[in-house]
């Protein structure tokens, strides 16, 4: 008799065949075929803005003309004045005094260049391209200030030093006292350079070349003329005397020890200009972010 058989064993079905991969979409194909630049991508910093501003300021004709006229005025007038002096004229004054007469006129060149560094871009509309390439506006303005100040200070210091060296070689002798004059090179160059920085801040705030230049000429010339009228009245005489001491021409005169009778070496006038320039620069940065271009 045959033994009873159990239920048949269950056999698992074969695994399904793997599905064919879906063809890549058009977007994936575009991403796979995207162009990869061989130029390394680096994070932007202030050095890039400095390079850009240096390229711009050395490429425009206004820089060449204003700095060229500045050198002609300071060095040319300085040497002409030095040629008319004698060793006894430098008994109690430094040899850089002839440079003062050129700086009184040359400072107008630095003021004009300072305004044009920023206002010319607003006038032509190129400031939009600049801020598109560098959206961080404060970095662009900081680079303008640094580049302009470096150029103005170097040109001013070199021109004053050349005049002082030439004057010393023409008038050296036992009648001329050995008065240190290198300090006037630094302070004189710093003063006129700060005037240019103040003009740059004015150009950034006003955004108009003619208006900013006119405003800066008023800052330089009005304090030199107004004291003559203020000192007529006793009530405004003190104000007129103070304004006379701190206007730009008299400040330079004190730095170069021309007005030795009243004393002082121009340090307080220099500090006042530093404070005024710092306030103007802060105002330029504040307005830069609040206004559209």
Secondary structure by P-SEA (a helix, b strand, c coil): cccccccccccccccccccccccccaaaaaaaabbbbccbbbbbcaaaaaaaaaaaaaacaaaaaaaaaaaaaaaaaaaaaaaacccccccccccccccccccccaaaaaaaaaaaccaaaaaacaaaaaaaaccaaaaaaaaaaaaaaaaaaaaaaaaaaaaaaaaaaacccccccccccaaaaaaaaaaaaaaaaaaaaaaaaaccaaaaaaaaaaaccccccaaaaaaccccaaaaaaaaaaccaaaaaaaaacccccccccaaaaaaaaaaaaaaaaaaaaaaaaaccc
